[in-house]
Amino acid sequence: MPVRPDDIALAHRLADAAGAVIRPYFRQPAGLELKADRSPVTRADREAEEAMRRLLDAERSGDGIVGEEHGTKEGVTGRQWVLDPIDGTRSFTAGRAIFGTLIALVEDGWPILGIIDQPVQRERWIGVTGRPTLLNGSPARTRACAALEGAIVATTSPHLFAEGDVPHYMALVAAASGGAPRQGPVYGGDCYNYGLLASGHLDVVCESGLQLYDFAALVPVVEGAGGRMCDWNGDPLTSASAGHVLAIGDPARTDDVLEALHGVQEHEHGHDH
């Protein structure tokens, strides 16, 4: 089923509702707690997701919901709304306006609509399958990247990677820096990096250990801007993906990125089968 105009309108209203909750808490006491996995959560996270779920319960009661803070509600339509009220809670609690609200519509496991909303700076990227990505209503486009050497690579933090993934990431950074490690990657940014890539300011974002609510919304945004989203094997991202995420602004660099991540021999060997 294609994305309907009322799906797009609802997604914007979900982002509006979350932003209205989040803005008053920004750079104010927001009741920071640590969850069982030691990740941070605030009242803003919980209340913003509650506001979005109330809208969905009222208007899409048959659709499923997957939310970071309030879990999964099973649906009957094959569609799920995937919500991360504050992607980048650490940045939010540090007063850095580089977090975002993520809203995705996933059908049969495939992300077909995504919003990255930065509610403080009031920047909103929306991607819909088959349509160009928009930033505040104007088209967003990734930029050309002639070679991996010199590309700007971003990640939130290698501290968030599984231990075995860090050497692969460092190999990618080394290939991009071309032996000039002072021109290193951009750190911090969470979902905001993917909006910046969609708008042509970054070339590659590489992450590990993401959940569906962390990456589903990013896929339509980046791909609708001309970029490529895939896992570390080059496969498309779906609800079954394991959380190794690549965003590549210029799809022509995909093989270069995969070879840097895995080493040329390993990658070529994988293509023999």
C-alpha positions in Angstrom: 0.0 0.0 0.0 1.6 3.3 -1.0 2.1 6.2 1.5 -1.1 8.2 1.5 -1.3 12.0 1.9 -3.0 11.5 5.3 -0.1 9.3 6.4 2.3 12.2 5.6 0.1 14.7 7.4 -0.2 12.5 10.4 3.6 12.0 10.6 4.0 15.8 10.6 1.5 16.1 13.4 3.3 13.4 15.4 6.5 15.4 15.1 4.7 18.6 16.1 3.3 16.9 19.2 6.7 15.5 20.3 8.4 18.9 19.7 5.8 20.7 21.8 6.7 18.4 24.7 10.4 18.5 24.2 11.2 22.2 23.7 10.2 23.3 27.3 12.5 20.7 28.8 15.6 21.7 26.7 18.4 23.0 28.9 16.0 22.6 31.9 15.9 19.9 34.6 14.2 17.0 32.8 14.5 14.2 35.4 17.5 12.3 34.0 17.5 8.6 34.9 19.5 5.6 33.7 17.7 2.6 32.3 18.6 -1.0 33.0 21.1 -0.9 30.1 22.6 2.3 31.6 21.4 4.4 28.7 19.8 7.8 29.8 16.1 8.6 29.7 14.3 11.8 30.7 10.7 12.9 31.3 10.9 14.6 27.9 11.6 11.2 26.2 8.7 9.4 27.9 6.1 12.3 27.6 7.0 12.9 23.9 6.4 9.3 23.1 3.2 9.2 25.0 1.9 12.3 23.1 2.7 10.5 19.8 1.1 7.3 20.9 -2.1 9.0 21.9 -2.5 10.4 18.4 -1.8 7.0 16.8 -4.3 5.3 19.1 -6.9 7.8 18.1 -6.2 7.8 14.3 -4.5 4.5 13.4 -5.8 2.1 16.0 -5.1 -0.9 13.7 -1.5 -0.1 13.1 1.3 -1.4 15.3 3.6 0.8 17.3 7.3 0.3 18.1 8.6 2.8 20.6 11.9 3.1 22.4 10.3 4.1 25.8 6.9 2.3 25.8 7.5 -0.9 23.9 5.6 -2.6 21.1 1.9 -2.6 20.4 0.9 -5.3 17.9 -1.2 -4.2 15.0 -3.4 -5.9 12.4 -2.6 -3.9 9.2 1.0 -5.0 8.5 2.1 -1.4 9.2 4.0 -0.2 12.2 4.8 3.3 13.4 8.3 3.3 14.8 9.1 6.1 17.3 12.2 7.4 19.0 11.1 10.5 20.8 14.6 11.7 21.5 17.4 10.0 19.5 20.4 11.4 21.2 19.3 11.8 24.8 23.0 12.4 25.8 23.1 15.4 23.5 19.7 16.6 24.8 20.8 16.4 28.4 24.1 18.2 27.5 22.1 21.1 26.0 23.3 20.3 22.4 20.6 20.8 19.8 21.8 17.9 17.6 19.3 15.3 18.9 16.2 14.5 17.0 12.7 12.9 17.1 12.5 9.9 14.7 9.2 8.8 13.2 8.9 6.0 10.7 6.1 4.2 8.9 7.2 0.6 8.2 5.2 -1.7 6.0 5.9 -5.5 6.0 9.3 -4.7 7.5 10.3 -2.0 5.0 10.6 1.7 6.0 8.4 3.7 3.6 8.2 7.1 5.4 10.7 8.7 7.8 11.0 12.0 9.7 14.0 13.4 11.4 12.9 16.4 13.4 15.2 18.7 15.3 12.6 20.6 17.5 14.8 23.3 18.9 16.3 24.4 15.6 13.0 23.6 13.9 14.6 21.6 11.1 12.5 18.7 9.7 13.6 16.3 7.1 10.9 14.0 5.6 11.5 11.2 3.3 8.8 9.1 1.5 9.4 6.2 -0.8 9.2 7.4 -4.4 9.4 11.1 -3.5 12.3 13.6 -3.0 13.3 14.2 0.6 12.3 17.7 1.9 14.0 19.8 4.6 11.4 22.3 5.8 9.6 21.9 2.5 12.5 22.4 0.2 14.3 19.5 -1.6 17.4 18.1 0.2 20.1 16.4 -1.9 23.2 14.5 -1.0 26.5 15.6 -2.6 28.8 13.9 -5.0 32.0 12.4 -3.6 34.7 11.7 -6.1 36.8 9.4 -3.8 36.7 7.9 -0.3 39.9 9.7 0.5 38.9 13.1 1.7 35.3 12.1 2.5 33.8 13.4 5.7 32.8 10.4 7.9 30.6 10.8 11.0 29.5 8.6 13.9 27.9 9.4 17.2 30.7 7.6 19.1 32.8 4.5 18.6 32.2 3.8 22.4 28.7 2.7 21.3 30.0 0.1 18.9 30.3 -3.6 19.8 34.0 -4.2 20.5 34.7 -6.3 17.4 33.2 -3.6 15.2 35.6 -0.8 16.2 38.6 -2.0 14.1 36.4 -2.1 11.0 35.2 1.5 11.7 38.8 2.6 12.3 39.8 1.1 8.9 37.1 3.2 7.2 38.3 6.3 9.0 41.9 5.6 8.0 40.8 5.2 4.3 38.9 8.4 4.4 41.6 10.4 6.1 44.3 9.2 3.6 47.0 9.1 6.2 46.0 12.5 7.6 44.4 11.5 10.9 44.1 15.1 12.1 41.4 15.4 9.5 39.4 12.8 11.4 35.7 12.0 11.7 32.9 14.1 13.1 31.7 12.8 16.5 28.3 13.3 18.1 25.1 14.0 16.2 23.0 10.8 16.4 20.2 11.0 13.9 21.1 14.6 13.0 24.1 13.4 11.1 21.8 11.6 8.6 19.9 14.8 8.0 23.2 16.6 7.4 24.2 13.8 5.0 20.9 14.1 3.2 21.5 17.9 2.8 25.0 17.4 1.4 27.2 18.3 4.4 28.6 14.9 5.3 29.6 11.9 3.0 29.4 8.8 5.2 27.8 7.9 8.5 28.8 4.6 10.0 27.2 3.1 13.2 26.8 -0.2 15.0 24.4 -1.5 17.6 21.3 0.5 16.4 17.8 -0.7 17.1 14.9 -0.4 14.6 13.7 2.8 16.2 17.2 4.3 15.7 17.4 3.6 11.9 14.0 3.0 10.3 13.2 6.7 9.8 16.7 7.4 8.4 16.2 5.1 5.4 13.6 7.1 3.4 15.2 10.4 4.3 18.7 9.5 3.0 17.5 7.5 0.0 15.0 10.2 -1.1 17.9 12.7 -1.1 19.9 10.5 -3.5 22.0 8.6 -0.9 22.2 4.9 0.0 21.4 3.2 3.3 22.5 -0.3 3.9 24.1 -2.6 6.5 27.8 -3.4 6.7 27.3 -6.1 4.0 25.6 -3.7 1.6 22.2 -5.2 2.2 19.1 -3.0 2.5 17.9 -2.1 6.0 14.6 -3.7 7.2 13.0 -4.6 10.5 15.1 -7.8 10.5 18.5 -5.9 10.2 21.0 -6.4 13.0 21.9 -2.7 13.6 25.0 -2.2 11.5 24.2 0.9 9.6 25.8 2.8 6.8 24.6 6.0 5.1 26.5 6.9 2.0 25.8 10.2 0.3 27.1 9.3 -3.1 26.1 5.7 -3.9 29.1 5.4 -6.3 31.3 5.2 -3.2 29.4 2.2 -1.7 32.0 -0.5 -2.8 34.8 1.7 -1.6 33.2 2.1 1.8 32.5 -1.7 2.1 36.1 -2.5 1.0 37.5 -0.2 3.6 35.3 -1.6 6.3 36.1 -5.2 5.6 39.5 -5.3 3.8 39.5 -5.8 0.0 40.2 -9.5 0.1 37.4 -10.3 2.4 34.9 -8.2 0.4 35.9 -9.7 -2.9 35.7 -13.2 -1.5 32.1 -12.4 -0.5 31.3 -11.6 -4.1 32.5 -14.9 -5.4 29.5 -16.8 -4.0 
